[in-house]
Each structure stands twice: as C-alpha cells, then as structure tokens.
C-alpha cells in the first residue's frame, strides 16, 4: 500500500525540506497546542447545560432553545474566513493568542448578561466566545497536523481530539454542579407576578456565570503562554496565500467540497444530540417514569451501583458527560487503529453506520435501552471530525489555511441542524425528531467510503484567479 499523502501544508515525506525539519524540531509545542483542544471542548460543552437551563428560565420551546446552539455555531460561518486571513497575516501563535483573548472576553460577558437577566445577552456572549474558538480552530487544527511526520497527521489530530473529548467529559459535571443544580422548571408565568418572575430569572441567570468566569481566567493564562512563544523561529509559519472569497474556488476539489459538507453534517448531528439529551432523557418514556419506578423498588445505595438514577435535571446533565466520555474513549481507540494503518475512510464509514444504528435503536425503544443507545453514539462520533478534516485537507499545500477556513466555516452545521431538529420536535415529538441526525450520519458514512475509493479526486490542482 502506498504511503498516505502529505498532510496540510507539510512537505512530502519522500522529499523533506527545511520546513519539514523545522516542524519536526517543534515537538515540544504539541502539548501546549493539545491543551487548546481541551480548553475549547470544555467551554463548548457548557451549551448542553445552558440549553435546558435557559429553556426553563425564559420559558422557551425546543426551537427557541436551540437558538443557543445557533448563536454559538453561526460564529464559525461568519468568522472562519477572517480568521484564515488573520492566520496568513500574523501566523499560528499570534492567531492563537487572539483567539484566546476573544474567547475570554465572551466568557466575561456572561456576568452582565446574568445581571440583566435577558436572553439576548447570553446569545451575544456565546457568539463572541465562539468567535474566539473559531480563530483557535482555524489555527490549531492545521498546526497540529504539520507538527510531525506527514503520514501520522490523522493520528495526531485524533489524539488531540481525544483531549478535546476529555474537556467535554469534565464539562457536564461542572455544568450540572453550577448551572443545573437548582433545576430547569420555572414558576408558572400565568400565576406568578411579573416582578417575581423577573427576579427569578435574574437569580437563576446568575447560576450560569460562575463556570464561564473560571474559564476566562484559564484562557488568560494560556494566552500569556502562547504570547511568550510567539517569536520562536522554529515554529512553522502559515502560508501567506490568497484569502477571502477566492478561497471558495478550492471547492472545485471534490474531496474538499464533500469534506466541508461532512463537517457541516457531523457537527450538526453531534450538537443536536448533546444539546437535546437532558430533555430527551427526562421524557416519561425514557428515564422519567422508569427511573421513578426503579427508585421505588431498589434502595438508593444499591440503585447507584446499577442505574444512574434520574431525579433532577442535574442528574440528567451528569449523564451527558458519558456521551462525551464515549467520544474520548473512541478517539483513543481510533488513534490506535489509524496508527496501525487502518484506512481512515473505511473507519469513518463504519462509525457513520454505527451512529445510524444506535440513534435508530434509541428512537424505536424506550427506557434504559433508549438512553444507553443514545449515550453510546458518542463512541462512534469519536473519530468523525478529525478524520473528515484531515481527509479533506490532504495535499492542499500552500492552500492549507484556506482549506482549514472553509472546513471551520462548515461547523455552522451546529447552528442549522439543531433548530431544524427542534422544529421537528415541536411538531412530532423529540424522539422522532432524531431522524434528522440519522440522515446526517448516513451521508457521513457515504463520504467515508467515497474518500477511501476515490482518493485521487482530491489531487487535482486548483488555480486561484487573481
């Protein structure tokens, strides 16, 4: 089997040059870049706790509550190309510093939003935080791909995403402890005085701000570290190529174009399931009635050994952590399989079909079977994002920054698919609405098989017209 193509912007393994040697000399930078994956994973997963909390505080329906995800992920569409231009202008490390600072500002804005107790304030804070995360992703994803041997780019990015999943595993416990601890059921607006309802909203909104203020402090420390590294001569430099709307001409490459679609569908499906899981698990036919019946039949101490008992929204929020734990475990296993040279496209196709099967089982069953099947989707979600990303940007050469920007723009799927699923849930029920992510996973499986069987289509040169 021929060696895999060189990754994003890295020279060929058969013809190493000074740039490749410089990349090899910066292995010390890998742990710091991987830390970024943990940081934005931890921050992003807070949305899973915010959605049920703000849904209750502001008496929203499913479609309205999923606008929280939309406010966050729309930033990827609006900021990715400017972030790519910034990367080409100031390089990887300075772009990372900018991303960290903007992200910290967004976290700090949760404080005035909580004091005002208004829904749009939280949406604005989320958008700004996501703008910082977008800048980080545009810089960090291609950077970690070129910090090492070209043939191991899939492995390195999957390993970094495993640390991202560690952040998404820890985050729900923090969200449950700070955001969901007082529940998600508001006073009845029809029987509660307006001033009492307004005071309730301000009080409950303040429960949201604490974890984000802590995140802001951690981001400030990371920004300082990368600022100190910014002048290191061994750090690879971003190609100063054309950016902006001309980047879209890269979509003439079929594998990149379909990779953009794959990222759109994957992020939309992953965010949909994570965002709606608390409400899904609390449905009477899933864990609501079942958990109450089990709790009456089994002593509490014994119950904890067998079932994750759902008494409150905080309990459901903690179960979301195991969805993300599955992603972390899957990425570690996936990294090992890719290191052993399992074809990336075939592995992606298998995981896509696995997700189709698990979500379908959850929809068509109830009780613990339904709950565990949906939580297990995290396991097969695991390798999808990094594998789609690296398959799409192989051999982009000097256009790596542009390709990365286009792929990060596609993360806007997290702003589009959840509201579509929310609209479906308001009309036909939350369980049946999950057929929307089922369709997404099926298309991802097809992309994996396409990439495996038609790799050569990604190699056609693209001329960017002036």
Secondary structure, DSSP 8 states (H G I E B T S, - for coil): -------TT---TTS--HHHHHHHTTGGGHHHHHHHHHHHHHHHTHHHHHHHHHHHHTT--HHHHTHHHHHHHHHHHHHHHHHHHHHHHH-HHHHHHHHHHHHHHHHHHHHHHHHHT-HHHHHHHHHHHHHHHHHHHHHHHHHHHHSS-GGGHHHHHHHHHHHHHHHHHHHHHHHHHHTSTT-S----TTTS-HHHHHHHHHHHHHHHHHHHHHHHHHHHHHHHHHHHHTT-TTS--------GGGGGGGGGSHHHHHHHHHHHHHHHHHHHHHHHHHHHHTSIIIIIHHHHHHHHHS-HHHHHHH----SSHHHHHHHHHHHHHHHHHHHHHHHHHHHTT--HHHHHHHHHHHHHHHHHHHHH--HHHHHHHHHTHHHHHTTHHHHHHHHHHTT-GGGHHHHHHHHHHGGGHHHHHHHHHHHHHHHH-HHHHTHHHHHHHHHHHHHHHHHHH-GGGGG-------
